[in-house]
Amino acid sequence: MNNHAAVELRDVSKRFGTQWALARVSYSLPMGESLLLTGPNGSGKTTLLRLIATAASPTAGELRVLGLDSRTQREDIRQRVGLLSHASFLYEDLSAHQTSP
């Protein structure tokens, strides 16, 4: 895999039960470059972002972030990458006041 890639995917797939969310995605994002993900609901955008942030694991394939292996170096990746999603990942019944430090 490329040591100069910020994110590199090789045949990455993710399955939920019998449903494939991603199937054999390969892509290399060079350091310093940006990527815009667009597509309809259910096309795998959020799944891909969750995989890159190690919030989920690929069913198959190889994923590296900043040269780090997503399967064996998850904590190292998590120290360098954050995921800001449309969902808060908190309990829905918490108020904004309760979630602040």
KOLGU-4560 file (N, C-alpha, C; in nm, 3 decimals, padded with zeros to 5 digits):
<recs>
<n_xx: 00.084 n_yy: -00.117 n_zz: 00.000 ca_xx: 00.000 ca_yy: 00.000 ca_zz: 00.000 c_xx: 00.089 c_yy: 00.124 c_zz: 00.000 mol: A seq: 1 type: MET>
<n_xx: 00.031 n_yy: 00.236 n_zz: -00.033 ca_xx: 00.105 ca_yy: 00.360 ca_zz: -00.053 c_xx: 00.130 c_yy: 00.432 c_zz: 00.080 mol: A seq: 2 type: ASN>
<n_xx: 00.256 n_yy: 00.460 n_zz: 00.112 ca_xx: 00.291 ca_yy: 00.530 ca_zz: 00.236 c_xx: 00.257 c_yy: 00.678 c_zz: 00.230 mol: A seq: 3 type: ASN>
<n_xx: 00.226 n_yy: 00.731 n_zz: 00.112 ca_xx: 00.197 ca_yy: 00.873 ca_zz: 00.096 c_xx: 00.048 c_yy: 00.900 c_zz: 00.086 mol: A seq: 4 type: HIS>
<n_xx: -00.034 n_yy: 00.803 n_zz: 00.123 ca_xx: -00.179 ca_yy: 00.820 ca_zz: 00.117 c_xx: -00.234 c_yy: 00.853 c_zz: 00.256 mol: A seq: 5 type: ALA>
<n_xx: -00.328 n_yy: 00.946 n_zz: 00.261 ca_xx: -00.396 ca_yy: 00.975 ca_zz: 00.386 c_xx: -00.492 c_yy: 00.861 c_zz: 00.420 mol: A seq: 6 type: ALA>
<n_xx: -00.564 n_yy: 00.814 n_zz: 00.318 ca_xx: -00.656 ca_yy: 00.702 ca_zz: 00.332 c_xx: -00.636 c_yy: 00.611 c_zz: 00.213 mol: A seq: 7 type: VAL>
<n_xx: -00.627 n_yy: 00.482 n_zz: 00.240 ca_xx: -00.613 ca_yy: 00.386 ca_zz: 00.131 c_xx: -00.701 c_yy: 00.264 c_zz: 00.157 mol: A seq: 8 type: GLU>
<n_xx: -00.783 n_yy: 00.234 n_zz: 00.060 ca_xx: -00.873 ca_yy: 00.119 ca_zz: 00.069 c_xx: -00.838 c_yy: 00.022 c_zz: -00.043 mol: A seq: 9 type: LEU>
<n_xx: -00.832 n_yy: -00.105 n_zz: -00.009 ca_xx: -00.807 ca_yy: -00.208 ca_zz: -00.109 c_xx: -00.913 c_yy: -00.316 c_zz: -00.094 mol: A seq: 10 type: ARG>
<n_xx: -01.005 n_yy: -00.322 n_zz: -00.190 ca_xx: -01.112 ca_yy: -00.422 ca_zz: -00.192 c_xx: -01.190 c_yy: -00.426 c_zz: -00.061 mol: A seq: 11 type: ASP>
<n_xx: -01.221 n_yy: -00.309 n_zz: -00.006 ca_xx: -01.293 ca_yy: -00.300 ca_zz: 00.121 c_xx: -01.442 c_yy: -00.326 c_zz: 00.100 mol: A seq: 12 type: VAL>
<n_xx: -01.495 n_yy: -00.415 n_zz: 00.182 ca_xx: -01.637 ca_yy: -00.448 ca_zz: 00.178 c_xx: -01.693 c_yy: -00.444 c_zz: 00.319 mol: A seq: 13 type: SER>
<n_xx: -01.822 n_yy: -00.412 n_zz: 00.330 ca_xx: -01.889 ca_yy: -00.413 ca_zz: 00.459 c_xx: -02.029 c_yy: -00.470 c_zz: 00.438 mol: A seq: 14 type: LYS>
<n_xx: -02.061 n_yy: -00.570 n_zz: 00.521 ca_xx: -02.190 ca_yy: -00.635 ca_zz: 00.513 c_xx: -02.261 c_yy: -00.623 c_zz: 00.648 mol: A seq: 15 type: ARG>
<n_xx: -02.390 n_yy: -00.598 n_zz: 00.644 ca_xx: -02.475 ca_yy: -00.599 ca_zz: 00.761 c_xx: -02.576 c_yy: -00.711 c_zz: 00.738 mol: A seq: 16 type: PHE>
<n_xx: -02.557 n_yy: -00.822 n_zz: 00.807 ca_xx: -02.641 ca_yy: -00.939 ca_zz: 00.783 c_xx: -02.619 c_yy: -00.990 c_zz: 00.641 mol: A seq: 17 type: GLY>
<n_xx: -02.724 n_yy: -00.993 n_zz: 00.562 ca_xx: -02.710 ca_yy: -01.038 ca_zz: 00.423 c_xx: -02.698 c_yy: -00.921 c_zz: 00.326 mol: A seq: 18 type: THR>
<n_xx: -02.706 n_yy: -00.798 n_zz: 00.377 ca_xx: -02.703 ca_yy: -00.678 ca_zz: 00.293 c_xx: -02.562 c_yy: -00.620 c_zz: 00.285 mol: A seq: 19 type: GLN>
<n_xx: -02.512 n_yy: -00.601 n_zz: 00.163 ca_xx: -02.382 ca_yy: -00.539 ca_zz: 00.143 c_xx: -02.399 c_yy: -00.387 c_zz: 00.138 mol: A seq: 20 type: TRP>
<n_xx: -02.330 n_yy: -00.316 n_zz: 00.226 ca_xx: -02.331 ca_yy: -00.169 ca_zz: 00.225 c_xx: -02.221 c_yy: -00.117 c_zz: 00.133 mol: A seq: 21 type: ALA>
<n_xx: -02.109 n_yy: -00.187 n_zz: 00.129 ca_xx: -01.997 ca_yy: -00.156 ca_zz: 00.039 c_xx: -01.945 c_yy: -00.287 c_zz: -00.018 mol: A seq: 22 type: LEU>
<n_xx: -01.906 n_yy: -00.285 n_zz: -00.143 ca_xx: -01.855 ca_yy: -00.407 ca_zz: -00.206 c_xx: -01.728 c_yy: -00.377 c_zz: -00.285 mol: A seq: 23 type: ALA>
<n_xx: -01.615 n_yy: -00.426 n_zz: -00.235 ca_xx: -01.485 ca_yy: -00.420 ca_zz: -00.302 c_xx: -01.445 c_yy: -00.278 c_zz: -00.347 mol: A seq: 24 type: ARG>
<n_xx: -01.447 n_yy: -00.185 n_zz: -00.253 ca_xx: -01.409 ca_yy: -00.046 ca_zz: -00.281 c_xx: -01.257 c_yy: -00.034 c_zz: -00.271 mol: A seq: 25 type: VAL>
<n_xx: -01.197 n_yy: 00.020 n_zz: -00.374 ca_xx: -01.053 ca_yy: 00.049 ca_zz: -00.374 c_xx: -01.034 c_yy: 00.196 c_zz: -00.409 mol: A seq: 26 type: SER>
<n_xx: -00.953 n_yy: 00.264 n_zz: -00.329 ca_xx: -00.931 ca_yy: 00.407 ca_zz: -00.350 c_xx: -00.811 c_yy: 00.451 c_zz: -00.269 mol: A seq: 27 type: TYR>
<n_xx: -00.738 n_yy: 00.548 n_zz: -00.321 ca_xx: -00.626 ca_yy: 00.606 ca_zz: -00.247 c_xx: -00.641 c_yy: 00.758 c_zz: -00.249 mol: A seq: 28 type: SER>
<n_xx: -00.649 n_yy: 00.816 n_zz: -00.129 ca_xx: -00.659 ca_yy: 00.961 ca_zz: -00.113 c_xx: -00.522 c_yy: 01.013 c_zz: -00.073 mol: A seq: 29 type: LEU>
<n_xx: -00.454 n_yy: 01.087 n_zz: -00.162 ca_xx: -00.320 ca_yy: 01.138 ca_zz: -00.128 c_xx: -00.324 c_yy: 01.236 c_zz: -00.012 mol: A seq: 30 type: PRO>
<n_xx: -00.215 n_yy: 01.243 n_zz: 00.062 ca_xx: -00.200 ca_yy: 01.341 ca_zz: 00.171 c_xx: -00.227 c_yy: 01.481 c_zz: 00.116 mol: A seq: 31 type: MET>
<n_xx: -00.299 n_yy: 01.562 n_zz: 00.192 ca_xx: -00.324 ca_yy: 01.700 ca_zz: 00.152 c_xx: -00.440 c_yy: 01.719 c_zz: 00.056 mol: A seq: 32 type: GLY>
<n_xx: -00.499 n_yy: 01.611 n_zz: 00.008 ca_xx: -00.612 ca_yy: 01.619 ca_zz: -00.085 c_xx: -00.743 c_yy: 01.604 c_zz: -00.009 mol: A seq: 33 type: GLU>
<n_xx: -00.853 n_yy: 01.640 n_zz: -00.074 ca_xx: -00.987 ca_yy: 01.628 ca_zz: -00.017 c_xx: -01.072 c_yy: 01.537 c_zz: -00.103 mol: A seq: 34 type: SER>
<n_xx: -01.177 n_yy: 01.486 n_zz: -00.043 ca_xx: -01.270 ca_yy: 01.400 ca_zz: -00.115 c_xx: -01.412 c_yy: 01.438 c_zz: -00.076 mol: A seq: 35 type: LEU>
<n_xx: -01.499 n_yy: 01.453 n_zz: -00.172 ca_xx: -01.640 ca_yy: 01.481 ca_zz: -00.148 c_xx: -01.719 c_yy: 01.355 c_zz: -00.180 mol: A seq: 36 type: LEU>
<n_xx: -01.796 n_yy: 01.307 n_zz: -00.083 ca_xx: -01.881 ca_yy: 01.190 ca_zz: -00.103 c_xx: -02.024 c_yy: 01.237 c_zz: -00.127 mol: A seq: 37 type: LEU>
<n_xx: -02.082 n_yy: 01.198 n_zz: -00.238 ca_xx: -02.221 ca_yy: 01.229 ca_zz: -00.266 c_xx: -02.290 c_yy: 01.101 c_zz: -00.310 mol: A seq: 38 type: THR>
<n_xx: -02.419 n_yy: 01.099 n_zz: -00.295 ca_xx: -02.497 ca_yy: 00.984 ca_zz: -00.340 c_xx: -02.627 c_yy: 00.977 c_zz: -00.264 mol: A seq: 39 type: GLY>
<n_xx: -02.715 n_yy: 00.894 n_zz: -00.311 ca_xx: -02.846 ca_yy: 00.882 ca_zz: -00.246 c_xx: -02.836 c_yy: 00.812 c_zz: -00.111 mol: A seq: 40 type: PRO>
<n_xx: -02.941 n_yy: 00.824 n_zz: -00.032 ca_xx: -02.948 ca_yy: 00.752 ca_zz: 00.095 c_xx: -02.927 c_yy: 00.603 c_zz: 00.069 mol: A seq: 41 type: ASN>
<n_xx: -02.848 n_yy: 00.542 n_zz: 00.156 ca_xx: -02.825 ca_yy: 00.398 ca_zz: 00.143 c_xx: -02.714 c_yy: 00.360 c_zz: 00.048 mol: A seq: 42 type: GLY>
<n_xx: -02.639 n_yy: 00.458 n_zz: -00.002 ca_xx: -02.534 ca_yy: 00.427 ca_zz: -00.099 c_xx: -02.400 c_yy: 00.392 c_zz: -00.033 mol: A seq: 43 type: SER>
<n_xx: -02.389 n_yy: 00.404 n_zz: 00.100 ca_xx: -02.268 ca_yy: 00.363 ca_zz: 00.169 c_xx: -02.177 c_yy: 00.475 c_zz: 00.216 mol: A seq: 44 type: GLY>
<n_xx: -02.219 n_yy: 00.599 n_zz: 00.203 ca_xx: -02.135 ca_yy: 00.713 ca_zz: 00.242 c_xx: -02.100 c_yy: 00.709 c_zz: 00.391 mol: A seq: 45 type: LYS>
<n_xx: -02.200 n_yy: 00.698 n_zz: 00.475 ca_xx: -02.176 ca_yy: 00.695 ca_zz: 00.619 c_xx: -02.100 c_yy: 00.571 c_zz: 00.660 mol: A seq: 46 type: THR>
<n_xx: -02.129 n_yy: 00.460 n_zz: 00.599 ca_xx: -02.056 ca_yy: 00.336 ca_zz: 00.628 c_xx: -01.908 c_yy: 00.354 c_zz: 00.598 mol: A seq: 47 type: THR>
<n_xx: -01.876 n_yy: 00.414 n_zz: 00.485 ca_xx: -01.736 ca_yy: 00.438 ca_zz: 00.450 c_xx: -01.668 c_yy: 00.529 c_zz: 00.553 mol: A seq: 48 type: LEU>
<n_xx: -01.734 n_yy: 00.636 n_zz: 00.592 ca_xx: -01.677 ca_yy: 00.726 ca_zz: 00.692 c_xx: -01.658 c_yy: 00.657 c_zz: 00.827 mol: A seq: 49 type: LEU>
<n_xx: -01.753 n_yy: 00.573 n_zz: 00.866 ca_xx: -01.741 ca_yy: 00.498 ca_zz: 00.991 c_xx: -01.623 c_yy: 00.401 c_zz: 00.986 mol: A seq: 50 type: ARG>
<n_xx: -01.599 n_yy: 00.342 n_zz: 00.870 ca_xx: -01.485 ca_yy: 00.252 ca_zz: 00.855 c_xx: -01.354 c_yy: 00.329 c_zz: 00.868 mol: A seq: 51 type: LEU>
<n_xx: -01.345 n_yy: 00.444 n_zz: 00.802 ca_xx: -01.223 ca_yy: 00.524 ca_zz: 00.807 c_xx: -01.194 c_yy: 00.571 c_zz: 00.949 mol: A seq: 52 type: ILE>
<n_xx: -01.298 n_yy: 00.604 n_zz: 01.025 ca_xx: -01.281 ca_yy: 00.651 ca_zz: 01.164 c_xx: -01.269 c_yy: 00.535 c_zz: 01.263 mol: A seq: 53 type: ALA>
<n_xx: -01.272 n_yy: 00.414 n_zz: 01.215 ca_xx: -01.267 ca_yy: 00.289 ca_zz: 01.294 c_xx: -01.384 c_yy: 00.275 c_zz: 01.390 mol: A seq: 54 type: THR>
<n_xx: -01.496 n_yy: 00.341 n_zz: 01.359 ca_xx: -01.619 ca_yy: 00.321 ca_zz: 01.435 c_xx: -01.686 c_yy: 00.191 c_zz: 01.394 mol: A seq: 55 type: ALA>
<n_xx: -01.640 n_yy: 00.133 n_zz: 01.283 ca_xx: -01.686 ca_yy: 00.003 ca_zz: 01.234 c_xx: -01.565 c_yy: -00.064 c_zz: 01.169 mol: A seq: 56 type: ALA>
<n_xx: -01.574 n_yy: -00.195 n_zz: 01.154 ca_xx: -01.465 ca_yy: -00.271 ca_zz: 01.091 c_xx: -01.511 c_yy: -00.326 c_zz: 00.957 mol: A seq: 57 type: SER>
<n_xx: -01.422 n_yy: -00.331 n_zz: 00.859 ca_xx: -01.460 ca_yy: -00.389 ca_zz: 00.731 c_xx: -01.487 c_yy: -00.539 c_zz: 00.744 mol: A seq: 58 type: PRO>
<n_xx: -01.580 n_yy: -00.588 n_zz: 00.665 ca_xx: -01.604 ca_yy: -00.732 ca_zz: 00.657 c_xx: -01.490 c_yy: -00.799 c_zz: 00.583 mol: A seq: 59 type: THR>
<n_xx: -01.438 n_yy: -00.729 n_zz: 00.483 ca_xx: -01.327 ca_yy: -00.782 ca_zz: 00.402 c_xx: -01.245 c_yy: -00.665 c_zz: 00.348 mol: A seq: 60 type: ALA>
<n_xx: -01.125 n_yy: -00.694 n_zz: 00.307 ca_xx: -01.039 ca_yy: -00.594 ca_zz: 00.246 c_xx: -00.942 c_yy: -00.532 c_zz: 00.345 mol: A seq: 61 type: GLY>
<n_xx: -00.865 n_yy: -00.438 n_zz: 00.294 ca_xx: -00.761 ca_yy: -00.372 ca_zz: 00.373 c_xx: -00.784 c_yy: -00.221 c_zz: 00.371 mol: A seq: 62 type: GLU>
<n_xx: -00.776 n_yy: -00.159 n_zz: 00.489 ca_xx: -00.797 ca_yy: -00.015 ca_zz: 00.503 c_xx: -00.683 c_yy: 00.041 c_zz: 00.587 mol: A seq: 63 type: LEU>
<n_xx: -00.618 n_yy: 00.145 n_zz: 00.533 ca_xx: -00.512 ca_yy: 00.214 ca_zz: 00.607 c_xx: -00.547 c_yy: 00.362 c_zz: 00.614 mol: A seq: 64 type: ARG>
<n_xx: -00.520 n_yy: 00.421 n_zz: 00.730 ca_xx: -00.541 ca_yy: 00.564 ca_zz: 00.752 c_xx: -00.408 c_yy: 00.619 c_zz: 00.802 mol: A seq: 65 type: VAL>
<n_xx: -00.352 n_yy: 00.714 n_zz: 00.729 ca_xx: -00.221 ca_yy: 00.772 ca_zz: 00.763 c_xx: -00.115 c_yy: 00.663 c_zz: 00.778 mol: A seq: 66 type: LEU>
<n_xx: -00.127 n_yy: 00.560 n_zz: 00.696 ca_xx: -00.031 ca_yy: 00.450 ca_zz: 00.696 c_xx: -00.057 c_yy: 00.346 c_zz: 00.804 mol: A seq: 67 type: GLY>
<n_xx: -00.159 n_yy: 00.365 n_zz: 00.886 ca_xx: -00.189 ca_yy: 00.274 ca_zz: 00.996 c_xx: -00.297 c_yy: 00.175 c_zz: 00.956 mol: A seq: 68 type: LEU>
<n_xx: -00.280 n_yy: 00.050 n_zz: 00.994 ca_xx: -00.374 ca_yy: -00.057 ca_zz: 00.961 c_xx: -00.498 c_yy: -00.045 c_zz: 01.050 mol: A seq: 69 type: ASP>
<n_xx: -00.616 n_yy: -00.041 n_zz: 00.988 ca_xx: -00.740 ca_yy: -00.019 ca_zz: 01.064 c_xx: -00.777 c_yy: -00.137 c_zz: 01.152 mol: A seq: 70 type: SER>
<n_xx: -00.723 n_yy: -00.253 n_zz: 01.126 ca_xx: -00.756 ca_yy: -00.370 ca_zz: 01.209 c_xx: -00.664 c_yy: -00.382 c_zz: 01.331 mol: A seq: 71 type: ARG>
<n_xx: -00.538 n_yy: -00.350 n_zz: 01.313 ca_xx: -00.441 ca_yy: -00.371 ca_zz: 01.422 c_xx: -00.398 c_yy: -00.243 c_zz: 01.493 mol: A seq: 72 type: THR>
<n_xx: -00.428 n_yy: -00.127 n_zz: 01.434 ca_xx: -00.385 ca_yy: 00.000 ca_zz: 01.493 c_xx: -00.501 c_yy: 00.097 c_zz: 01.512 mol: A seq: 73 type: GLN>
<n_xx: -00.615 n_yy: 00.043 n_zz: 01.553 ca_xx: -00.738 ca_yy: 00.122 ca_zz: 01.569 c_xx: -00.718 c_yy: 00.240 c_zz: 01.663 mol: A seq: 74 type: ARG>
<n_xx: -00.657 n_yy: 00.217 n_zz: 01.778 ca_xx: -00.640 ca_yy: 00.324 ca_zz: 01.876 c_xx: -00.549 c_yy: 00.434 c_zz: 01.823 mol: A seq: 75 type: GLU>
<n_xx: -00.446 n_yy: 00.398 n_zz: 01.749 ca_xx: -00.357 ca_yy: 00.499 ca_zz: 01.690 c_xx: -00.434 c_yy: 00.585 c_zz: 01.589 mol: A seq: 76 type: ASP>
<n_xx: -00.520 n_yy: 00.522 n_zz: 01.511 ca_xx: -00.602 ca_yy: 00.597 ca_zz: 01.415 c_xx: -00.698 c_yy: 00.688 c_zz: 01.489 mol: A seq: 77 type: ILE>
<n_xx: -00.762 n_yy: 00.637 n_zz: 01.593 ca_xx: -00.861 ca_yy: 00.716 ca_zz: 01.668 c_xx: -00.800 c_yy: 00.838 c_zz: 01.735 mol: A seq: 78 type: ARG>
<n_xx: -00.671 n_yy: 00.834 n_zz: 01.765 ca_xx: -00.604 ca_yy: 00.950 ca_zz: 01.822 c_xx: -00.582 c_yy: 01.059 c_zz: 01.718 mol: A seq: 79 type: GLN>
<n_xx: -00.593 n_yy: 01.023 n_zz: 01.590 ca_xx: -00.563 ca_yy: 01.117 ca_zz: 01.482 c_xx: -00.685 c_yy: 01.157 c_zz: 01.398 mol: A seq: 80 type: ARG>
<n_xx: -00.793 n_yy: 01.080 n_zz: 01.409 ca_xx: -00.910 ca_yy: 01.101 ca_zz: 01.323 c_xx: -01.035 c_yy: 01.115 c_zz: 01.408 mol: A seq: 81 type: VAL>
<n_xx: -01.119 n_yy: 01.210 n_zz: 01.372 ca_xx: -01.248 ca_yy: 01.225 ca_zz: 01.439 c_xx: -01.360 c_yy: 01.214 c_zz: 01.338 mol: A seq: 82 type: GLY>
<n_xx: -01.474 n_yy: 01.171 n_zz: 01.383 ca_xx: -01.591 ca_yy: 01.158 ca_zz: 01.296 c_xx: -01.700 c_yy: 01.249 c_zz: 01.350 mol: A seq: 83 type: LEU>
<n_xx: -01.740 n_yy: 01.345 n_zz: 01.270 ca_xx: -01.851 ca_yy: 01.432 ca_zz: 01.304 c_xx: -01.964 c_yy: 01.396 c_zz: 01.209 mol: A seq: 84 type: LEU>
<n_xx: -02.070 n_yy: 01.343 n_zz: 01.264 ca_xx: -02.179 ca_yy: 01.290 ca_zz: 01.183 c_xx: -02.306 c_yy: 01.371 c_zz: 01.206 mol: A seq: 85 type: SER>
<n_xx: -02.406 n_yy: 01.345 n_zz: 01.124 ca_xx: -02.536 ca_yy: 01.407 ca_zz: 01.144 c_xx: -02.603 c_yy: 01.354 c_zz: 01.270 mol: A seq: 86 type: HIS>
<n_xx: -02.560 n_yy: 01.238 n_zz: 01.318 ca_xx: -02.611 ca_yy: 01.180 ca_zz: 01.442 c_xx: -02.512 c_yy: 01.209 c_zz: 01.554 mol: A seq: 87 type: ALA>
<n_xx: -02.563 n_yy: 01.232 n_zz: 01.674 ca_xx: -02.475 ca_yy: 01.270 ca_zz: 01.786 c_xx: -02.408 c_yy: 01.151 c_zz: 01.853 mol: A seq: 88 type: SER>
<n_xx: -02.458 n_yy: 01.029 n_zz: 01.833 ca_xx: -02.409 ca_yy: 00.908 ca_zz: 01.898 c_xx: -02.430 c_yy: 00.912 c_zz: 02.049 mol: A seq: 89 type: PHE>
<n_xx: -02.514 n_yy: 01.005 n_zz: 02.098 ca_xx: -02.547 ca_yy: 01.014 ca_zz: 02.240 c_xx: -02.690 c_yy: 00.967 c_zz: 02.261 mol: A seq: 90 type: LEU>
<n_xx: -02.729 n_yy: 00.954 n_zz: 02.384 ca_xx: -02.867 ca_yy: 00.916 ca_zz: 02.415 c_xx: -02.962 c_yy: 01.027 c_zz: 02.369 mol: A seq: 91 type: TYR>
<n_xx: -03.067 n_yy: 00.990 n_zz: 02.300 ca_xx: -03.158 ca_yy: 01.088 ca_zz: 02.242 c_xx: -03.228 c_yy: 01.174 c_zz: 02.347 mol: A seq: 92 type: GLU>
<n_xx: -03.247 n_yy: 01.121 n_zz: 02.468 ca_xx: -03.321 ca_yy: 01.196 ca_zz: 02.570 c_xx: -03.232 c_yy: 01.291 c_zz: 02.652 mol: A seq: 93 type: ASP>
<n_xx: -03.102 n_yy: 01.300 n_zz: 02.622 ca_xx: -03.015 ca_yy: 01.395 ca_zz: 02.690 c_xx: -03.034 c_yy: 01.535 c_zz: 02.633 mol: A seq: 94 type: LEU>
<n_xx: -03.033 n_yy: 01.634 n_zz: 02.720 ca_xx: -03.039 ca_yy: 01.772 ca_zz: 02.672 c_xx: -02.898 c_yy: 01.818 c_zz: 02.639 mol: A seq: 95 type: SER>
<n_xx: -02.888 n_yy: 01.932 n_zz: 02.570 ca_xx: -02.756 ca_yy: 01.990 ca_zz: 02.539 c_xx: -02.680 c_yy: 02.020 c_zz: 02.668 mol: A seq: 96 type: ALA>
<n_xx: -02.750 n_yy: 02.065 n_zz: 02.770 ca_xx: -02.688 ca_yy: 02.098 ca_zz: 02.898 c_xx: -02.628 c_yy: 01.972 c_zz: 02.960 mol: A seq: 97 type: HIS>
<n_xx: -02.697 n_yy: 01.859 n_zz: 02.954 ca_xx: -02.650 ca_yy: 01.735 ca_zz: 03.014 c_xx: -02.527 c_yy: 01.679 c_zz: 02.940 mol: A seq: 98 type: GLN>
<n_xx: -02.511 n_yy: 01.710 n_zz: 02.812 ca_xx: -02.399 ca_yy: 01.655 ca_zz: 02.735 c_xx: -02.274 c_yy: 01.740 c_zz: 02.744 mol: A seq: 99 type: THR>
<n_xx: -02.284 n_yy: 01.863 n_zz: 02.796 ca_xx: -02.166 ca_yy: 01.949 ca_zz: 02.805 c_xx: -02.089 c_yy: 01.918 c_zz: 02.934 mol: A seq: 100 type: SER>
<n_xx: -01.956 n_yy: 01.939 n_zz: 02.932 ca_xx: -01.875 ca_yy: 01.909 ca_zz: 03.050 c_xx: -01.901 c_yy: 02.001 c_zz: 03.167 mol: A seq: 101 type: PRO>
</recs>
